[in-house]
């Protein structure tokens, strides 16, 4: 708590790590494609002493102007970067800048990032690899060709393909876009009628204006349903080598609870990491951060749902205070993106064990598979297994909201995540303030 509080007090933010400038990247110029809506990244890059040239949609480019070396606004950047990437390539070339690296914070621009890396002679995965990571059909075909475990799947280009896809995959199945994002237009289907109705509904609502990713197209894929707990795995690649990995969270099959860090044995984690590494090798991904969504099927073993060559949206990686509390390995996540794009290995700090573990039981499980704000019960313990055990014992014995007495209702309310975490962080900040005054450690300043 003292360590965490000191970092919070000194940085005055919850998202950023305590690292400031670094000689290996200081003064270098980095081209960033999109992501102007993630200010923490640009603030981190500025602390590292890196000159950022941001190319993004006009509102985001203007908003980030104070934090970057140069801001280049592009009207409808999301659409232009997908439909006419050559226009962005020409714009970048006409800037007259000499870049030391290129990266993107948005998976939509993965193929463009790879293209610019090749044209400018910079580090990055190949265009072929970027396309496989963005295209769920090509991803499944790549896994299949490499002999890796994969569920049954079938591409759907038009409604005429539904019968053949159903015959290949069977029911229940999972329908989702080939070029999807943020779990939109994805759903489990239980019958042919359900598949046809859901497909028509999705096709009528897919809107490239609302989600620029659909400028790639509205193709869909039908996959067999995978059972078991869902695991979020974050990885970092430097010239094809995994230099960091983090099993950031574990979700119950029905999303009744989530555990930080995950409650897995060493052997299961080793098997999952090996499968993930083999998959990235088959895809020939070699640079940058990678977010994987996996299932631990109790019968068939680990299965990979998706591989996304993008930042994690997860609870653990981006929030440094969460890493301090629950992380098995510490890394400045946003700084690591910059290090990797510039060809440097980011600083990674393994630890013997996290400070604590937590299991969260929401009162109302998410309908879309994402965390949502709302009342929940939260349990801290020295290990994820113990935190989960406490949560299950309380959850199974706890009356429903309708049957609870006033005292029980009050206890349930007091277990709201925001209240408990706020109290915990306030204690950490206070301890950090006192410790920083006593120790009076000199603070490094950016170049």
Order of alpha helices (4+ residues) and beta strands (2+ residues): alpha-beta-alpha-beta-alpha-beta-alpha-alpha-beta-alpha-alpha-alpha-beta-alpha-beta-beta-alpha-beta-beta-beta-beta-alpha-beta-beta-alpha-alpha-beta-alpha-beta-beta-beta-alpha-alpha-alpha
